[in-house]
């Protein structure tokens, strides 16, 4: 069964532009893949905590020797990693917060970036272990100039970080759908941009 894992990371649980564009992608994905399974995580709802000492201990301990506390501390990571590994496509809806990804999304990243599970390391270097073949990332920017070749591109730590991270974990196909000026564009201009981004989402699905 084809599976889509959608991660919403905006703190705006209502009125999120990144989530609205992701919604269009999901609808088209369902249309093109009848009977598919879709799992949605709204990571900004507080359901994913930052990793703690016991979590890190559990990540690096021999997995057949975990204590009861370590098993409990890594149980959520196990669940989130299974969602990633079962997915054919990852869909991330990501607003820029202070030049980088939301802290809630970083909490998810830290739970799923786990040696022996989503990447390996040996004398030859690192190897990604994620099965998903593709990731689509919807990035929304409140102001202008963040994209490649633009005046504020050096302040964009969203796209380069996610592109490197997902490639590191083994995902080969990574596509970005960007929309800028969500807070600064004139209403008519923004509506045109939103319409264009939604069309890009349909085509990408």
SULDANOR-V135237 format. One line per field, one symbol per residue. ss: DSSP state (~ for helix, > for strand, _ for the rest). psi: psi as a letter, one per 40 degrees, with the letter a starting at -180 (. if undefined). A space follows every 10 residues. Layout:
ss: ???
psi: ???
This chain:
ss: __>>>>>>__ ______~~~~ ~~~~~~~~~~ ~~____>>>> >>~~~_____ __~~~~~~~~ __~~~__~~~ ~~~~~~~~~~ ~~~~~~__>> >>>>>_>__> __~~~~~~~~ ~~__>___>> >>__>>>>__ ___>>>>>>> __________ __~~~___~~ ~~~~~~~~__ __>>>>>>>_ ______~~~~ ~~~~~~~~~~ ~~~~_
psi: hhhhhhhheh egeiehdddd dddddddddd degheihhhh hgeeeeehii iiddddddde ihdeehiddd dddedddddd dddddeidhh hhhhihhfea iidddddddd deghhedeii haeeaihieh dheihhhhhh hdaieeihei dedeegecdd ddddddddee hdhhhhhihi fdeeiidddd dddddddddd dddd.
